[in-house]
Amino acid sequence: MPKKASEKSEMSTVEFFCQKTLRTEIAPPSIGNVQARIRSAARDLGWSYTRTKDAWYADPRISISPKELFRVEAISGLTYAREEMREHEHAIERADALLGGKNSHLLGEIVAAIVERLGLSHRAGNQG
């Protein structure tokens, strides 16, 4: 049964990363058919066949744990998830600095950008 477009869009970045990495790096097509590739990936990752199959197909009912994600990275040699985590940590550090009042001008710019993005400034201007 094919997935609806709304179900496909619910796939998280982590699920997508794992699925893509399983299919291209950990168990590429050169290994054989899909079942053989899933078995190979399961062995390499130390996961059960069922867990690997769920990740392979990005089953929306599963959630990839950080430990599993780091294992996928270690086996594949890819560092996408770590880079994304670093970016999030940087964003959190910047937000902490802004909320601490260290750069009130920049905070004002961020608030203005959010208001503009939400379309609130346009609506507020038309009502006044």
N, C-alpha and C positions, 0 to 999 in steps of 0.2 A: 504494500500500500504506500503510494508516494506521499511525502510530507507536504503539507500546505506551506505556502510562502511564509506565513507568520510563525510556523514552527521552526523553519530553517533559520529565521532571523534571531531566534532565541538562543542559538548556539553561542556560548561564551567564547571569548578570545582564547582562553586556556583550552577548552575542548577543541576548538578549531586548530590551535597550534599542535596539540597532541595528535589529533587525527592526521593532519598533514605530515607531521614528522614521522609517525608510524608508517604511513604509506609511501613516503619518498626517501627517508633516510634510514630508518631502522629495518624496514622490511620492503625494500624496493621490488618492483615487478620482476626483476631478474631472478628472484628466489623461486618463483613459480606461481601457482594459482593463489587465490585469496586465502583459502584455508591454510595452505602451507606458509604463507606470509604471516598470517595471524599467529600460527604455532611458533614460528621463528621469533617473532616479536615478543611473544609471551615468555619464551625461554630466555631471551636476551634481557628482558626487563624483570624477570622473576615474578611475573603476574600469572594469574590463572588464565586459561584460554578464554573463559567467559568474560572476565574483566577486560582483557585485551580486545576482544571482539566488540564489547560495548564502547570502548574508547575508539576503536577503528571506525565504527559507524556513528560515533558521537551521540550515543543514546542520550536523550534529554533527561532521563531519570538518574543519570550518574553525575557525580561531582568528582573532579580530579583533585586529589589532595596535594598540598605543596610537596610532600615527600615524593609522590608519584611524578609530579611535574619535574622536580629536580632529577629524578631517575631518567626520565625521557631526555632531558637535557644532557645528562652525563653520557648516556649511551649514544645519542645522536651527535654530540659535539656542538650542538646549537646553543646559543645563549640568548635567544629572543626573550624568554620569560624573565631572565635576570635583568636584561636591559630595561624591559618594561617596568619591573619592580623598582629599579633605580630611578627611572623617570617619575614614578609615583612618589617615591621617597623624596625626590627633589621638589616635587610640587607641594608635598606636605610641609617640607622645610620652608619653602617660600611663603606658603599660607600662614604658617606659624609666625614667621618674621613680620608679615603684613598685619596680622591680627595683634601682634605685640606693639604695634604703633611705630615700628622702625621706619616705615615708608608710607606715610598717610597719603601722599600724592598718588602713588601707584595703586593703593587700595581704592582710591576714588575712581581711577581709570578702570579698574577691574569691575567695580560696581556699575559704572556707566556702561561698560561693554555687556555685562549680564543683562542690565535693564534694556539696552538696545536690542540684544539678541531675543529677548522675550517679547519685544514689541511694546513694552510698557511706555517708553518715552513718547512714541508716536500717538498712542491712545490718550495719554495724559495731556499732550499738547492740543489735541482736538477737542477735549472736554472743557478746557479752560478758556 
